[in-house]
Amino acid sequence: MSPLRRTASIVRDQRGFTLIEMLVAILTGLIVLFATFAILNVSLSQSSRIADRVSADQRSRIAMEKIVQELHSSCVSINENPILAGSEPNKIIFVSETGSQTAFTTVTKHEISLSGGTLKDTYTTSKVSLTGSKWVFPEVATGTKTLLTGVSQSGSTPVFQYFRYYQSTDPKGTEHLGTLYPTPLTTPLNATEAVTTAEVTVGFTVAPESSNSKSDRSVELSDSVTLRLTPSVDVGRTEPCE
């Protein structure tokens, strides 16, 4: 066989892909490509969700800790009730102060309220002098600070709920001295209800800073503060901080 014919024979034997094989290869490549993008999209979505929840959790816990600490420091005097009249489901008014002195010369009145998705603390420092057993507060607040943004109620549960102890017996005549009444006090609290408040629960839902409205990005927190650790055993003695 001449060299020319041998070369032509070799060229004819070096066949490429058929059209069907190329189509199968392209389809397989597209499937792999789409699967890769799907995995990448899921990974990015999960990473974003985790980052949002971590952010919301960190911010909400700092605010919750601040509120709880202030409530734990609300028994400033044996003659001063910590929770004040006018407290509502989304607003709590109370006095609070921290320090190592045996008696405070001034205390702070806090009004923590939820409005427009923002939890704010409007605080007022009392005057140095006392009138009887009551602290005197100026009419103008000392200042306001934002505790947390992106806040909402957890379902139908109010941000603040107020509970008292059973005073003697329940309607069925069962003794419950030293037990918290399961039903929250009606709000806004009047002067009598404020005096009997022995526990406050705090709960809210916080959205991430990214403002993503998906429910799996938000964090729900709740806590409670007991204002009186030793319940009275005498009917009528239900004031906290005795």
Secondary structure, DSSP 4 states (H G I P E B T S, - for coil): --HHHHHHHHHHH-----HHHHHHHHHHHHHHHHHHHHHHHHHHHHHHHHHHHHHHHHHHHHHHHHHHHHHHT----TTS-SB-TT-BTTEEEEEE---SSSS-S--EEEEEEEETTEEEEEEEEPPSSEETTEE---SS-SEEEEEEESEE-BTTB-SEEEE-BB-SB-TT--B-BT-B-SSPPPSS--HHHHHH--EEEEEEEE--TT----GGG-EEEEEEEES-SS--SSTT---S--
